[in-house]
Amino acid sequence: MKNTRLLQTVGVASLAAIALTGCSSADSSSSSASGSGLSGTLNATGASSQEKAQLNGWIPGYKKIESGVTVNYTSTGSGTGRENFIAGSSDFIGSDRAYKTSEIADSTFPLCTAGTSLVEFPAYISPIAIAYNLPGVDELKLDGETLAKIYAGKITTWNDSAIAALNEGVDLPDTKINAVHRGDKSGTTGNFLAYLTEAAPDVWTYGDEDEFPGDLGGASADKTAGVAAEVQNGEGSIGYLDASAATQLQTASIKSGSDFVAYSPEAAAEVVAGSPLEDGREATDVVKKLDYTGVEGAYPIVLVSYLIGCSDYADDSKAELVKSYFSYVISDDAQKAAAAEAGNAPLSDDLRQDAQAAIDAIK
């Protein structure tokens, strides 16, 4: 059922307005839009999962429309991005999770007018791939309990009976498992651990914070690219990472419902479509409460990466630029351009409508 919380409060944006700002970096002829003559610079930091979408899709596509605007996006990781926005050093940020309501209540945001709400909305939906490095093992099936035991250090070799039971007929080696986790604060970690918490609550009792529990061991690597490199260079390794960085790696199918599902944007989108908005949020705070427990036919490990800004900027010129850029990012053309570069799932019409209503509130 489509959520109407935001629409009732802010109002529905015209889809024509989206079309007037949307132009794919891959095919600028798909829109006859012209820019509004804006000029200025936006400096942003945050989620490494968004890097390909930002640098290869959204930013060059937006530049074709608003040639006078420069958008700089530096992949720092979600945690650093959120810290930067609290410090006032980033005009907007990307983050693989939204701010918790307690963080919003306890923080001041220097770029925002005091007492006003944040704008947070999903901009990038992607599977979290489980990549592995086992030469000769072309297909691998895993479930939540087995993954939880691997990352908790309770399964330490690839021929463990629990893994073998899921992979009948597969010749699994006795290679030691090298479980790779993010060393930096990351919403990818938070989403992966949230999945383990729900899928294997008796095994994974270590919480779902954005920092991997340091006392569990395993290999640590910074950012998405670091995890990919660690897995690729280490036989016996396994790691969780945004699927856009896993295209050259072996990846596992994950148990969901009664079957094992390979990652794909479409399968990840099924989980997001079936998840409600979080209660207790401001009207401009469009945050999904993800259901990780496994929808039949869906890929159950997914991240929803957010764009975050102010609903009321202290600097009106920044507000105008952020509002314009955010509107472009959620357009159909921009989402398709990002998907071509990063393999993410384009936003549904309902989610785009909720996001646009939040963006329209920016001033």
C-alpha positions in Angstrom: 0.0 0.0 0.0 1.4 3.4 -0.9 2.4 5.5 2.0 0.6 8.8 2.3 2.2 10.3 5.4 4.4 12.7 3.6 1.9 13.5 0.8 -0.7 14.7 3.3 1.8 17.0 5.0 3.9 18.4 2.2 2.0 17.8 -1.0 2.6 15.8 -4.2 5.2 17.1 -6.6 4.4 17.3 -10.2 5.9 14.4 -12.2 6.4 16.9 -15.0 8.8 18.8 -12.8 10.9 15.6 -12.5 10.9 15.2 -16.2 12.1 18.8 -16.7 15.2 18.1 -14.6 15.9 14.5 -15.7 18.5 13.7 -18.3 20.5 10.5 -18.4 24.2 10.7 -18.7 24.0 7.7 -21.0 21.3 9.3 -23.3 20.8 13.0 -23.1 18.3 12.8 -26.0 15.8 11.1 -23.7 14.8 14.5 -22.3 14.4 17.9 -24.0 14.9 19.5 -20.6 17.0 22.7 -20.3 18.5 24.0 -17.0 17.4 26.8 -14.8 20.7 28.7 -15.2 21.8 27.8 -11.6 25.4 28.3 -10.6 27.5 27.3 -7.6 29.2 24.4 -6.0 28.0 21.6 -3.8 30.5 19.6 -1.7 29.3 16.2 -0.5 30.8 13.2 1.2 29.5 9.8 2.4 28.6 6.3 1.3 31.2 4.5 -0.9 28.3 2.4 -2.2 27.0 5.4 -4.0 30.4 6.2 -5.6 29.7 4.8 -9.1 26.2 6.2 -9.2 27.4 9.6 -8.1 30.6 10.0 -10.2 29.5 8.1 -13.3 25.8 8.6 -13.4 24.2 11.4 -11.5 26.8 14.1 -11.4 27.7 14.0 -15.2 24.0 13.7 -16.1 23.1 16.7 -13.9 26.1 18.7 -15.4 24.5 18.4 -18.8 21.4 20.1 -17.5 22.9 22.6 -15.0 26.3 23.4 -16.5 26.9 26.2 -14.1 26.7 23.9 -11.0 29.6 21.8 -9.8 28.8 18.8 -7.6 31.8 17.2 -5.8 31.2 13.8 -4.1 34.0 12.2 -2.1 33.5 8.6 -1.0 34.4 8.6 2.7 32.1 5.9 4.0 28.7 6.6 5.5 29.8 7.1 9.1 32.3 9.8 8.1 29.7 11.4 5.9 27.2 11.7 8.8 29.9 13.1 11.0 30.8 15.7 8.3 27.1 16.8 8.0 27.0 17.2 11.8 30.2 19.3 11.6 28.8 21.4 8.8 31.6 20.5 6.3 29.3 18.8 3.7 26.4 20.5 2.0 24.7 17.1 1.7 25.7 13.5 2.3 25.1 10.0 1.1 24.6 7.4 3.8 23.8 3.7 3.8 21.5 4.3 6.7 19.5 7.3 7.8 20.2 9.1 11.1 18.6 7.5 14.0 15.9 9.6 15.7 18.1 9.8 18.8 21.0 11.1 16.7 18.9 13.8 15.2 17.6 14.9 18.6 21.1 15.0 20.1 22.8 16.8 17.3 23.0 20.2 15.8 23.4 20.7 12.1 25.2 24.0 11.4 24.0 24.2 7.7 20.4 23.9 8.7 18.2 26.6 10.2 17.8 25.8 13.9 14.8 23.8 14.9 14.0 22.5 11.4 13.9 18.9 10.2 16.3 16.9 8.0 15.4 15.7 4.5 16.3 12.0 4.2 15.1 9.8 1.4 16.3 6.6 -0.4 18.2 7.4 -3.5 20.2 4.1 -4.2 18.8 0.6 -3.6 21.2 -2.3 -4.0 21.8 -5.9 -2.9 24.6 -6.5 -0.5 26.5 -9.3 -2.2 28.2 -12.0 -0.4 31.5 -12.5 -2.3 33.9 -15.4 -1.8 37.1 -16.7 -3.2 37.2 -20.4 -3.7 38.7 -21.6 -7.0 36.7 -24.5 -8.4 33.6 -23.7 -6.4 31.5 -22.1 -9.1 28.2 -22.1 -7.1 27.8 -21.6 -3.3 24.6 -21.6 -1.2 24.4 -20.0 2.2 21.7 -19.1 4.7 21.5 -16.6 7.5 22.5 -19.0 10.3 25.5 -20.2 8.4 26.6 -16.7 7.6 26.1 -15.7 11.2 28.3 -18.5 12.4 31.0 -17.7 9.9 31.2 -14.1 11.1 30.9 -15.0 14.7 33.9 -17.3 14.3 31.9 -20.5 15.0 32.5 -21.9 11.5 36.2 -21.7 10.5 36.7 -24.0 7.4 34.9 -24.2 4.1 34.2 -27.9 4.4 32.3 -27.5 7.7 29.3 -29.8 7.8 26.9 -26.8 8.0 28.1 -25.4 4.7 28.3 -28.9 3.1 24.7 -29.6 4.1 23.6 -26.6 2.0 25.8 -27.5 -1.0 25.3 -31.2 -1.7 27.5 -32.5 -4.4 29.9 -29.6 -4.2 33.6 -30.4 -3.4 34.3 -27.9 -0.7 38.0 -27.5 0.4 39.3 -27.6 3.9 40.6 -24.1 3.4 40.5 -21.8 6.4 37.8 -19.1 6.1 38.9 -15.5 6.1 35.8 -13.5 7.0 36.3 -9.9 5.8 34.4 -7.1 7.3 34.4 -3.3 6.9 36.9 -1.6 9.2 35.2 1.8 8.9 31.8 2.9 10.0 29.4 1.8 7.3 25.7 1.5 6.8 26.6 -1.6 4.7 27.8 -3.2 7.9 24.7 -2.0 9.7 22.4 -3.5 7.1 24.3 -6.8 6.9 24.3 -7.2 10.7 20.6 -6.3 10.8 20.0 -9.1 8.4 22.0 -11.5 10.6 20.1 -10.3 13.7 16.7 -11.2 12.2 17.7 -14.3 10.2 19.8 -15.9 13.0 18.9 -14.3 16.3 20.2 -17.3 18.4 23.6 -17.0 16.7 24.1 -13.4 16.0 23.8 -11.7 19.4 26.3 -8.9 18.7 24.0 -6.1 17.6 23.6 -4.2 14.3 25.7 -1.1 14.7 27.6 0.4 11.8 30.9 -0.8 13.2 31.7 -4.5 13.1 32.3 -5.9 16.6 36.1 -5.7 17.0 36.5 -8.7 19.3 35.2 -11.2 16.7 38.4 -11.3 14.6 38.5 -11.7 10.9 40.1 -9.4 8.4 39.3 -5.7 8.3 39.2 -3.5 5.2 38.1 0.0 4.6 35.3 1.0 2.3 33.7 -1.1 -0.4 36.8 -1.2 -2.6 38.9 -2.5 0.3 36.6 -5.4 1.0 36.5 -6.3 -2.7 40.3 -6.2 -2.9 40.7 -8.3 0.2 38.3 -11.0 -1.1 39.8 -11.0 -4.6 43.4 -11.3 -3.3 42.8 -13.9 -0.6 41.8 -17.5 -1.3 39.3 -18.7 1.3 38.0 -15.2 1.9 34.3 -14.1 2.2 33.0 -10.6 2.4 29.9 -8.5 2.3 29.8 -5.5 0.0 27.6 -3.4 -2.3 26.9 -5.5 -5.3 28.2 -2.8 -7.7 31.7 -3.8 -6.6 31.2 -7.5 -6.8 30.7 -8.0 -10.6 34.2 -9.6 -11.0 33.9 -11.8 -7.9 32.3 -15.1 -7.0 29.0 -14.5 -5.2 26.8 -16.8 -3.1 23.1 -17.4 -3.4 21.2 -16.7 -0.1 18.3 -18.6 1.4 15.1 -16.6 1.2 11.8 -18.3 2.0 12.1 -21.9 0.6 14.7 -21.3 -2.0 18.2 -19.8 -2.6 18.3 -16.5 -4.5 21.1 -14.9 -6.4 21.5 -11.2 -5.9 20.0 -8.9 -8.5 18.6 -5.4 -8.4 15.1 -6.7 -9.0 15.3 -9.2 -6.2 16.6 -6.6 -3.8 13.8 -4.2 -4.8 11.2 -6.7 -3.8 12.4 -6.5 -0.1 12.2 -2.6 -0.2 8.8 -2.6 -1.8 7.4 -4.8 0.9 8.8 -2.7 3.8 6.9 0.1 5.6 8.2 3.6 6.5 9.5 4.0 10.0 7.1 5.5 12.6 8.0 8.5 14.6 9.8 10.4 11.8 9.2 14.0 10.6 7.3 14.4 7.3 10.4 15.1 5.3 12.2 12.1 6.9 11.4 9.3 4.4 13.0 6.3 6.1 12.3 2.6 5.3 12.0 0.0 8.1 13.5 -2.9 6.2 12.1 -6.4 6.5 15.2 -8.7 6.2 13.5 -11.9 7.2 13.2 -13.2 3.7 10.4 -12.6 1.2 9.8 -15.5 -1.1 11.7 -15.0 -4.3 13.5 -11.8 -3.0 17.2 -11.4 -2.2 17.1 -10.8 1.5 20.4 -8.8 2.1 19.8 -5.3 0.9 20.9 -1.8 1.6 18.9 1.4 1.0 21.3 4.3 0.7 20.0 7.7 1.5 20.7 11.3 0.4 20.5 13.6 3.4 20.2 17.4 3.6 18.4 20.2 5.4 14.7 21.0 5.0 15.6 24.6 5.6 19.2 25.7 4.8 20.7 28.7 6.5 22.1 29.6 3.1 19.3 30.0 0.6 21.6 29.6 -2.4 22.7 26.2 -1.1 19.0 25.2 -0.6 18.3 26.0 -4.3 21.2 23.9 -5.5 20.5 20.9 -3.3 16.8 20.9 -4.1 17.6 20.9 -7.8 20.2 18.2 -7.6 18.1 15.9 -5.4 15.2 16.3 -7.8 17.4 15.2 -10.6 18.8 12.2 -8.8 15.4 10.6 -8.2 14.2 11.2 -11.8 13.7 8.2 -13.9 16.5 9.2 -16.3 19.0 9.6 -13.5 18.0 6.4 -11.8 18.5 4.5 -15.1 21.8 6.2 -15.7 23.0 5.1 -12.2 21.7 1.5 -12.8 23.7 1.3 -16.0 26.9 2.2 -14.1 26.3 0.5 -10.7 23.6 -2.1 -11.2 21.3 -0.6 -8.6 17.5 -1.0 -8.6 15.6 2.1 -9.8 13.2 3.6 -7.4 9.6 2.6 -7.5 7.0 5.3 -8.5 5.6 5.3 -5.0 9.0 5.8 -3.4 9.9 8.5 -5.9 6.7 10.3 -5.2 7.4 10.3 -1.4 10.9 11.4 -1.9 9.9 14.2 -4.3 7.4 15.6 -1.7 10.3 15.7 0.8 12.6 17.5 -1.6 9.9 20.0 -2.5 9.9 21.1 1.2 13.6 22.2 1.0 14.0 26.0 1.3 
